[in-house]
Amino acid sequence: MAVSAKWFGKALLNQFGATPVNWTSDTIKVALCTSTFTPDQDVMDFYDDLTNELTTTGGYTAGGATLGTPTKTYTAGTNVIKLDGDDVTWATSTITARYAVIYKSTGTPSTSPLLGYVDFGVDYVSTGGPFTITWDAAGIFTITPA
């Protein structure tokens, strides 16, 4: 599945507050949620706001997977900043998920800022096989300064 993400509104605000994110050196994680999760871009700001995350079963561990090789690039001319990373795979899994939530893990849910989420549009299922999120070629997140 190729996907692109939406920002949580407070994610950028937190960059200038107590919980800035260093995309390339912080632990960035991807958690999976069921179809009963309702993302609220205006209210949700930390991992402890997350609801309906998958349980620790079927190859998935609560808290999600760590994003491998997070990178950031800037393209002059278009002024686009791209945040990207390796595709995420739960290798041998039995998973049904509708959302992926990207966040900075501090090890404490109340201080781990949510960055964004992906709505797959439908439930995606793996049964005893890989569950893979293939990030959009444009990156997981993009920022275009005005």
MIVEXTOR-130966 format. One line per 5 residues: number of its first residue (from 1); for each residue x, y, z of N, C-alpha, C, O. Coordinates in Angstrom, 3 decimals, padded with zeros to 6 digits, always signed. Example, Ala and Ser with C-alpha at 12.3 -4.5 7.8 and 13.67 -1.06 7.14 Angstrom:
! residues 2
1) +013.190 -005.690 +007.800 +012.300 -004.500 +007.800 +013.200 -003.300 +007.800 +014.236 -003.319 +008.465 ~ +012.850 -002.250 +007.080 +013.670 -001.060 +007.140 +012.900 +000.030 +007.870 +013.409 +001.138 +008.039
This chain:
! residues 146
1) +000.836 -001.179 +000.000 +000.000 +000.000 +000.000 +000.880 +001.241 +000.000 +001.766 +001.349 +000.847 ~ +000.677 +002.159 -000.894 +001.394 +003.437 -000.914 +000.524 +004.460 -000.198 -000.669 +004.582 -000.476 ~ +001.128 +005.186 +000.719 +000.353 +006.094 +001.557 +001.063 +007.432 +001.745 +002.274 +007.534 +001.552 ~ +000.300 +008.451 +002.121 +000.874 +009.724 +002.535 +000.187 +010.144 +003.827 -000.921 +009.695 +004.121 ~ +000.831 +010.988 +004.583 +000.377 +011.303 +005.935 -000.198 +012.703 +006.055 +000.053 +013.571 +005.219
6) -000.976 +012.906 +007.112 -001.523 +014.217 +007.475 -000.919 +014.620 +008.826 -000.743 +013.780 +009.708 ~ -000.608 +015.891 +008.977 -000.041 +016.401 +010.222 -001.101 +016.517 +011.308 -002.255 +016.838 +011.022 ~ -000.716 +016.258 +012.546 -001.514 +016.685 +013.680 -001.212 +018.168 +013.840 -000.052 +018.570 +013.744 ~ -002.234 +018.992 +014.083 -002.068 +020.441 +014.133 -001.031 +020.919 +015.127 -000.295 +021.867 +014.852 ~ -000.964 +020.264 +016.295 -000.040 +020.722 +017.335 +001.391 +020.237 +017.112 +002.302 +020.648 +017.831
11) +001.593 +019.370 +016.125 +002.934 +018.837 +015.877 +003.918 +019.946 +015.538 +005.026 +019.982 +016.074 ~ +003.520 +020.846 +014.654 +004.415 +021.944 +014.291 +004.530 +022.956 +015.420 +005.597 +023.534 +015.625 ~ +003.459 +023.175 +016.146 +003.493 +024.086 +017.292 +004.481 +023.589 +018.343 +005.211 +024.385 +018.934 ~ +004.505 +022.287 +018.576 +005.417 +021.713 +019.565 +006.877 +021.939 +019.197 +007.740 +021.931 +020.075 ~ +007.170 +022.141 +017.909 +008.549 +022.377 +017.493 +009.143 +023.614 +018.161 +010.360 +023.724 +018.316
16) +008.286 +024.527 +018.549 +008.766 +025.765 +019.166 +008.496 +025.774 +020.665 +008.645 +026.809 +021.314 ~ +008.100 +024.629 +021.222 +007.801 +024.515 +022.643 +008.756 +023.572 +023.332 +009.948 +023.528 +023.026 ~ +008.212 +022.814 +024.273 +009.020 +021.954 +025.121 +009.361 +020.609 +024.483 +010.193 +019.878 +025.020 ~ +008.741 +020.262 +023.353 +008.965 +018.934 +022.779 +009.354 +018.976 +021.305 +008.686 +018.356 +020.478 ~ +010.422 +019.697 +020.958 +010.834 +019.708 +019.550 +011.272 +018.318 +019.096 +011.669 +017.486 +019.912
21) +011.196 +018.075 +017.793 +011.535 +016.781 +017.220 +012.758 +016.928 +016.321 +012.791 +017.785 +015.438 ~ +013.752 +016.093 +016.552 +014.880 +015.992 +015.634 +014.641 +014.733 +014.817 +014.935 +013.626 +015.268 ~ +014.106 +014.905 +013.611 +013.651 +013.790 +012.778 +014.737 +012.747 +012.561 +014.432 +011.556 +012.506 ~ +015.990 +013.157 +012.436 +017.043 +012.203 +012.086 +017.735 +011.572 +013.286 +018.466 +010.596 +013.116 ~ +017.531 +012.093 +014.498 +018.211 +011.479 +015.642 +017.268 +011.019 +016.753 +017.667 +010.201 +017.582
26) +016.036 +011.516 +016.797 +015.073 +011.035 +017.792 +014.522 +009.688 +017.363 +014.654 +009.297 +016.203 ~ +013.911 +008.982 +018.291 +013.242 +007.723 +017.968 +011.858 +008.046 +017.430 +010.980 +008.476 +018.178 ~ +011.665 +007.839 +016.135 +010.376 +008.071 +015.480 +009.707 +006.707 +015.330 +010.308 +005.764 +014.814 ~ +008.459 +006.613 +015.785 +007.763 +005.328 +015.754 +006.473 +005.420 +014.945 +005.936 +006.503 +014.713 ~ +005.998 +004.259 +014.526 +004.753 +004.133 +013.780 +003.870 +003.138 +014.534 +004.209 +001.961 +014.661
31) +002.734 +003.631 +015.032 +001.773 +002.786 +015.742 +000.571 +002.542 +014.837 +000.247 +003.373 +013.989 ~ -000.084 +001.406 +015.019 -001.253 +001.053 +014.215 -002.517 +001.099 +015.072 -002.520 +000.674 +016.227 ~ -003.593 +001.628 +014.477 -004.879 +001.735 +015.168 -005.983 +001.096 +014.341 -005.867 +000.950 +013.124 ~ -007.040 +000.723 +015.017 -008.184 +000.094 +014.366 -009.069 +001.156 +013.707 -008.808 +002.355 +013.811 ~ -010.097 +000.698 +013.042 -011.030 +001.605 +012.370 -011.856 +002.431 +013.348 -012.508 +003.392 +012.940
36) -011.840 +002.073 +014.636 -012.601 +002.843 +015.624 -011.815 +004.045 +016.160 -012.347 +004.833 +016.942 ~ -010.559 +004.187 +015.747 -009.777 +005.372 +016.101 -010.315 +006.568 +015.327 -010.587 +006.464 +014.131 ~ -010.470 +007.700 +016.004 -010.915 +008.928 +015.348 -009.850 +009.995 +015.559 -009.793 +010.601 +016.629 ~ -009.007 +010.237 +014.563 -007.957 +011.246 +014.741 -008.558 +012.644 +014.875 -009.476 +013.006 +014.140 ~ -008.038 +013.416 +015.809 -008.466 +014.798 +015.987 -007.221 +015.672 +015.844 -006.455 +015.836 +016.794
41) -007.030 +016.223 +014.663 -005.827 +017.004 +014.365 -005.695 +018.245 +015.242 -004.588 +018.751 +015.426 ~ -006.795 +018.740 +015.780 -006.754 +019.966 +016.572 -006.513 +019.732 +018.053 -006.076 +020.643 +018.756 ~ -006.790 +018.526 +018.542 -006.732 +018.266 +019.985 -005.599 +017.322 +020.371 -004.878 +017.586 +021.334 ~ -005.436 +016.246 +019.649 -004.434 +015.238 +020.012 -003.028 +015.801 +019.845 -002.690 +016.372 +018.809 ~ -002.205 +015.627 +020.900 -000.845 +016.112 +020.783 +000.217 +015.142 +021.283 +001.371 +015.242 +020.866
46) -000.135 +014.196 +022.173 +000.846 +013.249 +022.684 +000.317 +011.820 +022.573 -000.886 +011.590 +022.452 ~ +001.246 +010.872 +022.617 +000.915 +009.453 +022.460 -000.169 +009.007 +023.443 -000.964 +008.126 +023.114 ~ -000.217 +009.589 +024.631 -001.243 +009.176 +025.592 -002.652 +009.584 +025.148 -003.626 +009.171 +025.776 ~ -002.786 +010.380 +024.087 -004.097 +010.719 +023.517 -004.579 +009.663 +022.523 -005.741 +009.670 +022.118 ~ -003.690 +008.766 +022.137 -004.010 +007.753 +021.129 -005.018 +006.751 +021.684 -004.881 +006.276 +022.812
51) -006.027 +006.437 +020.883 -007.026 +005.448 +021.286 -007.097 +004.337 +020.245 -006.728 +004.523 +019.086 ~ -007.571 +003.200 +020.678 -007.816 +002.059 +019.786 -006.582 +001.594 +019.021 -006.670 +001.185 +017.863 ~ -005.419 +001.665 +019.692 -004.217 +001.080 +019.105 -004.379 -000.443 +019.143 -005.049 -000.984 +020.022 ~ -003.761 -001.118 +018.185 -003.791 -002.578 +018.196 -003.190 -003.092 +019.501 -002.364 -002.425 +020.124 ~ -003.607 -004.258 +019.891 -003.049 -004.863 +021.093 -001.765 -005.602 +020.747 -001.458 -005.834 +019.577
56) -001.033 -005.963 +021.772 +000.215 -006.682 +021.578 -000.113 -008.132 +021.270 -000.172 -008.979 +022.161 ~ -000.322 -008.397 +019.998 -000.691 -009.738 +019.553 -000.475 -009.847 +018.051 -000.403 -008.833 +017.356 ~ -000.374 -011.038 +017.563 -000.304 -011.269 +016.127 +000.882 -010.638 +015.430 +000.792 -010.281 +014.256 ~ +002.008 -010.493 +016.144 +003.195 -009.906 +015.524 +003.323 -008.406 +015.724 +004.287 -007.798 +015.258 ~ +002.356 -007.800 +016.418 +002.388 -006.367 +016.684 +002.621 -006.150 +018.167 +002.050 -006.857 +018.997
61) +003.457 -005.176 +018.508 +003.711 -004.803 +019.894 +003.216 -003.386 +020.114 +003.510 -002.492 +019.320 ~ +002.463 -003.176 +021.194 +001.960 -001.835 +021.516 +003.104 -000.832 +021.477 +004.208 -001.114 +021.942 ~ +002.832 +000.328 +020.923 +003.858 +001.348 +020.727 +004.345 +001.377 +019.294 +004.899 +002.377 +018.837 ~ +004.135 +000.263 +018.578 +004.476 +000.238 +017.164 +005.923 -000.104 +016.876 +006.642 -000.629 +017.726 ~ +006.332 +000.205 +015.660 +007.681 -000.090 +015.169 +008.472 +001.199 +015.014 +007.911 +002.261 +014.745
66) +009.775 +001.090 +015.188 +010.663 +002.238 +015.008 +010.904 +002.456 +013.519 +011.201 +001.518 +012.780 ~ +010.771 +003.708 +013.094 +011.030 +004.079 +011.700 +012.529 +003.995 +011.438 +013.324 +004.635 +012.126 ~ +012.904 +003.207 +010.446 +014.317 +003.065 +010.104 +014.784 +004.161 +009.164 +014.032 +004.615 +008.302 ~ +016.020 +004.578 +009.332 +016.696 +005.536 +008.468 +015.884 +006.796 +008.185 +015.648 +007.122 +007.021 ~ +015.450 +007.514 +009.231 +014.744 +008.773 +008.964 +015.680 +009.786 +008.292 +016.813 +009.989 +008.727
71) +015.180 +010.411 +007.230 +015.974 +011.382 +006.483 +015.168 +012.658 +006.282 +013.937 +012.648 +006.308 ~ +015.888 +013.750 +006.083 +015.229 +015.014 +005.726 +016.037 +015.662 +004.623 +017.268 +015.657 +004.634 ~ +015.304 +016.223 +003.663 +015.954 +016.892 +002.541 +015.231 +018.204 +002.263 +014.053 +018.372 +002.580 ~ +015.963 +019.115 +001.668 +015.405 +020.400 +001.262 +015.657 +020.559 -000.225 +016.772 +020.341 -000.698 ~ +014.618 +020.941 -000.964 +014.754 +021.159 -002.399 +014.649 +022.645 -002.691 +013.584 +023.246 -002.552
76) +015.773 +023.230 -003.100 +015.777 +024.650 -003.465 +014.915 +024.833 -004.707 +014.795 +023.920 -005.524 ~ +014.335 +025.970 -004.845 +013.480 +026.258 -005.995 +012.021 +026.009 -005.662 +011.164 +026.857 -005.908 ~ +011.742 +024.831 -005.097 +010.361 +024.545 -004.683 +010.172 +024.817 -003.196 +009.042 +024.886 -002.713 ~ +011.275 +024.972 -002.471 +011.262 +025.217 -001.027 +010.555 +024.123 -000.241 +009.930 +024.399 +000.783 ~ +010.649 +022.892 -000.708 +009.981 +021.781 -000.032 +010.973 +021.046 +000.868 +012.066 +020.668 +000.447
81) +010.558 +020.860 +002.109 +011.302 +020.044 +003.055 +010.596 +018.692 +003.096 +009.386 +018.625 +003.314 ~ +011.347 +017.623 +002.888 +010.764 +016.277 +002.870 +011.320 +015.475 +004.035 +012.533 +015.378 +004.216 ~ +010.414 +014.899 +004.824 +010.775 +013.980 +005.892 +010.385 +012.581 +005.426 +009.240 +012.347 +005.040 ~ +011.324 +011.669 +005.462 +011.081 +010.340 +004.926 +011.749 +009.307 +005.812 +012.396 +009.655 +006.799 ~ +011.597 +008.054 +005.469 +012.212 +006.953 +006.194 +011.916 +005.658 +005.467 +011.204 +005.633 +004.463
86) +012.478 +004.584 +005.994 +012.251 +003.276 +005.389 +010.786 +002.875 +005.518 +010.097 +003.275 +006.457 ~ +010.325 +002.078 +004.558 +008.998 +001.479 +004.695 +008.992 +000.654 +005.978 +010.035 +000.162 +006.407 ~ +007.825 +000.504 +006.586 +007.707 -000.215 +007.853 +006.992 -001.539 +007.606 +005.948 -001.583 +006.955 ~ +007.571 -002.622 +008.136 +006.980 -003.950 +007.962 +006.926 -004.687 +009.289 +007.896 -004.718 +010.046 ~ +005.777 -005.276 +009.549 +005.627 -006.253 +010.615 +005.656 -007.582 +009.873 +004.683 -007.938 +009.209
91) +006.772 -008.329 +009.979 +007.072 -009.443 +009.079 +006.061 -010.586 +009.125 +005.406 -010.863 +008.120 ~ +005.926 -011.232 +010.233 +004.986 -012.346 +010.347 +003.893 -011.889 +011.280 +004.047 -011.943 +012.500 ~ +002.782 -011.437 +010.712 +001.772 -010.788 +011.533 +000.361 -011.173 +011.109 +000.110 -011.578 +009.974 ~ -000.533 -011.029 +012.054 -001.959 -011.129 +011.789 -002.544 -009.832 +012.313 -002.808 -009.697 +013.508 ~ -002.744 -008.881 +011.416 -003.085 -007.498 +011.771 -004.260 -007.034 +010.932 -004.353 -007.345 +009.744
96) -005.158 -006.286 +011.563 -006.182 -005.528 +010.849 -006.065 -004.093 +011.340 -006.333 -003.819 +012.510 ~ -005.672 -003.178 +010.471 -005.453 -001.785 +010.861 -006.032 -000.841 +009.815 -006.058 -001.148 +008.624 ~ -006.494 +000.309 +010.282 -007.036 +001.347 +009.402 -006.146 +002.589 +009.396 -006.108 +003.326 +008.411 ~ -005.424 +002.819 +010.510 -004.612 +004.022 +010.656 -003.195 +003.670 +011.104 -002.977 +002.692 +011.819 ~ -002.246 +004.483 +010.669 -000.882 +004.459 +011.193 -000.622 +005.835 +011.777 -000.895 +006.848 +011.132
101) -000.098 +005.879 +012.987 +000.191 +007.143 +013.662 +001.694 +007.261 +013.847 +002.329 +006.361 +014.396 ~ +002.264 +008.368 +013.392 +003.697 +008.610 +013.475 +003.935 +009.553 +014.646 +003.270 +010.580 +014.775 ~ +004.897 +009.190 +015.501 +005.171 +010.018 +016.678 +006.627 +009.891 +017.107 +007.328 +008.952 +016.730 ~ +007.060 +010.860 +017.904 +008.392 +010.819 +018.510 +008.241 +010.113 +019.850 +007.465 +010.550 +020.700 ~ +008.978 +009.028 +020.042 +008.915 +008.306 +021.305 +009.979 +008.821 +022.268 +011.173 +008.783 +021.973
106) +009.528 +009.299 +023.417 +010.450 +009.708 +024.481 +010.558 +008.620 +025.534 +011.379 +008.708 +026.446 ~ +009.716 +007.580 +025.405 +009.646 +006.532 +026.418 +008.549 +006.794 +027.433 +008.230 +005.931 +028.251 ~ +007.964 +008.004 +027.378 +006.871 +008.387 +028.278 +005.710 +008.861 +027.423 +005.844 +009.854 +026.708 ~ +004.561 +008.171 +027.477 +003.439 +008.526 +026.604 +002.999 +009.994 +026.690 +002.625 +010.580 +025.674 ~ +003.038 +010.585 +027.869 +002.551 +011.963 +028.026 +003.515 +013.012 +027.501 +003.171 +014.193 +027.448
111) +004.732 +012.599 +027.109 +005.698 +013.548 +026.535 +006.156 +013.134 +025.139 +007.098 +013.713 +024.598 ~ +005.488 +012.128 +024.553 +005.837 +011.648 +023.213 +004.905 +012.300 +022.207 +003.764 +011.862 +022.062 ~ +005.366 +013.356 +021.494 +004.472 +014.108 +020.617 +004.036 +013.340 +019.367 +004.837 +012.685 +018.700 ~ +002.738 +013.446 +019.077 +002.202 +012.902 +017.839 +002.598 +013.835 +016.704 +002.541 +015.055 +016.854 ~ +002.994 +013.275 +015.583 +003.386 +014.082 +014.433 +002.313 +014.062 +013.361 +001.923 +015.112 +012.852
116) +001.841 +012.893 +013.019 +000.840 +012.795 +011.968 +000.262 +011.406 +011.915 +000.593 +010.537 +012.722 ~ -000.610 +011.215 +010.948 -001.248 +009.913 +010.802 -001.584 +009.663 +009.340 -001.633 +010.577 +008.517 ~ -001.813 +008.390 +009.054 -002.234 +007.946 +007.737 -003.555 +007.221 +007.908 -003.678 +006.332 +008.751 ~ -004.545 +007.600 +007.109 -005.810 +006.883 +007.035 -005.725 +006.044 +005.773 -005.686 +006.587 +004.669 ~ -005.697 +004.727 +005.922 -005.584 +003.841 +004.768 -006.847 +003.836 +003.909 -006.832 +003.331 +002.786
121) -007.937 +004.392 +004.430 -009.183 +004.443 +003.672 -010.061 +003.225 +003.876 -011.287 +003.313 +003.799 ~ -009.443 +002.101 +004.131 -010.134 +000.846 +004.433 -009.254 +000.077 +005.415 -008.089 +000.423 +005.613 ~ -009.805 -000.952 +006.021 -008.987 -001.821 +006.859 -008.020 -002.604 +005.980 -008.419 -003.181 +004.968 ~ -006.753 -002.622 +006.365 -005.773 -003.479 +005.704 -005.487 -004.640 +006.629 -005.394 -004.477 +007.845 ~ -005.348 -005.815 +006.040 -005.254 -007.043 +006.817 -004.047 -007.848 +006.371 -003.746 -007.942 +005.181
126) -003.359 -008.426 +007.350 -002.350 -009.449 +007.064 -002.715 -010.661 +007.919 -003.157 -010.523 +009.059 ~ -002.525 -011.828 +007.359 -002.829 -013.055 +008.088 -001.623 -013.978 +008.002 -001.435 -014.694 +007.018 ~ -000.813 -013.946 +009.052 +000.368 -014.799 +009.087 +001.438 -014.406 +008.097 +002.294 -015.221 +007.754 ~ +001.407 -013.178 +007.633 +002.394 -012.706 +006.659 +002.777 -011.265 +006.949 +002.466 -010.745 +008.021 ~ +003.448 -010.613 +006.007 +003.910 -009.248 +006.252 +002.790 -008.210 +006.141 +001.917 -008.305 +005.277
131) +002.835 -007.235 +007.019 +001.994 -006.041 +006.946 +002.974 -004.904 +006.705 +003.750 -004.557 +007.596 ~ +002.950 -004.315 +005.505 +003.943 -003.316 +005.123 +003.286 -001.988 +004.784 +002.277 -001.940 +004.081 ~ +003.873 -000.910 +005.295 +003.469 +000.439 +004.907 +004.554 +000.962 +003.973 +005.711 +001.106 +004.367 ~ +004.169 +001.243 +002.736 +005.084 +001.798 +001.747 +004.800 +003.296 +001.670 +003.744 +003.710 +001.191 ~ +005.734 +004.096 +002.138 +005.531 +005.545 +002.164 +005.501 +006.116 +000.757 +006.124 +005.576 -000.157
136) +004.786 +007.190 +000.593 +004.686 +007.886 -000.684 +006.083 +008.308 -001.143 +006.929 +008.650 -000.316 ~ +006.328 +008.288 -002.438 +007.626 +008.685 -002.990 +007.976 +010.131 -002.645 +009.152 +010.493 -002.616 ~ +006.969 +010.954 -002.387 +007.191 +012.355 -002.015 +007.637 +012.499 -000.564 +007.990 +013.597 -000.134 ~ +007.625 +011.405 +000.195 +008.033 +011.436 +001.592 +006.849 +011.163 +002.505 +005.695 +011.146 +002.077 ~ +007.171 +010.951 +003.779 +006.128 +010.730 +004.771 +005.411 +012.049 +005.034 +004.182 +012.122 +005.027
141) +006.206 +013.086 +005.266 +005.670 +014.441 +005.471 +006.424 +015.408 +004.583 +007.608 +015.214 +004.306 ~ +005.746 +016.443 +004.141 +006.417 +017.544 +003.447 +005.978 +018.854 +004.089 +004.867 +018.981 +004.603 ~ +006.883 +019.813 +004.042 +006.626 +021.161 +004.534 +007.033 +022.112 +003.426 +008.141 +022.018 +002.898 ~ +006.147 +023.024 +003.071 +006.476 +024.012 +002.051 +006.322 +025.399 +002.668 +005.203 +025.879 +002.848 ~ +007.458 +026.053 +002.997 +007.379 +027.394 +003.567 +006.774 +028.379 +002.556 +007.057 +028.328 +001.359
146) +005.948 +029.258 +003.074 +005.307 +030.253 +002.193 +006.267 +031.385 +001.891 +005.914 +032.317 +001.168
